Amino acid sequence: MDREIRVTGRGTISAVPDMICLRITISDVGDSYEAVVKMSSAMTELVRIGLQRLDFSKEDVKTEFFDVVEVYGDETDNQDESDNDVAGYRYIHCLMVEMPFDNRRLSACMTELGKCINNPEFSVSYFVKDPETVKDMLLASAVSSARRKAETLAQAAGVTLGALKAIDYSWEDWENISDTEPVLDVPSTMDKPVRMSINVIPEEITLDDVVTVTWEIV
């Protein structure tokens, strides 16, 4: 029977986010479905135009979520409508744009959009542009950990590691996003926009994983 040693190594790595995802949620109420769809289209175009002033292309601004829902009497200011009657419709449109990490450019985007739309709702997330490189570094760290343990055990036992026989690991998807996720409700109107000044350093994304490595003992 071949002699072998089987060791599990754990790798840990912290990745600094180098990208920003800015989400812009716009919403409004209208009397009819067709009216709110037109309102959404017009406001979305204003968002795209505003971001184009900051060197984004029209294609950079993507829709993450869009919905039109019924609004009932208790959700409007119209006291003539009963609570159970449909009083109108509300559109909700969440747009997103990604950019390299830059607080000044993020601040400029939010300031510009405050000039285009009333009471915009912003949320910001931070992520790594090249997650595959991070995964590779994590696996390399885990394998190095396993080898160090195996060499320590082999030396203590008076034997030598031989040929590598097997590497077992089960890769799980990881959430490529920092825990730093500011949500900003800006009380801004188009005639009185708020000048934004964001100064956030996002928390690093910490990952860990294990691999099990088997060597022959000689």
Sequence and secondary structure as in RCSB ss.txt:
>XXXX:A:sequence
MDREIRVTGRGTISAVPDMICLRITISDVGDSYEAVVKMSSAMTELVRIGLQRLDFSKEDVKTEFFDVVEVYGDE
TDNQDESDNDVAGYRYIHCLMVEMPFDNRRLSACMTELGKCINNPEFSVSYFVKDPETVKDMLLASAVSSARRKA
ETLAQAAGVTLGALKAIDYSWEDWENISDTEPVLDVPSTMDKPVRMSINVIPEEITLDDVVTVTWEIV
>XXXX:A:secstr
   EEEEEEEEEEEE   EEEEEEEEEEEESSHHHHHHHHHHHHHHHHHHHHTTT  GGGSEEEEEEEEEEEGGG
SS TTS TTSEEEEEEEEEEEEEEES HHHHHHHHHHHHHHSSS EEEEEEE S HHHHHHHHHHHHHHHHHHHH
HHHHHHHT  EEEEEEEE        S S   EEE   BTTB            EEEEEEEEEEEEE 
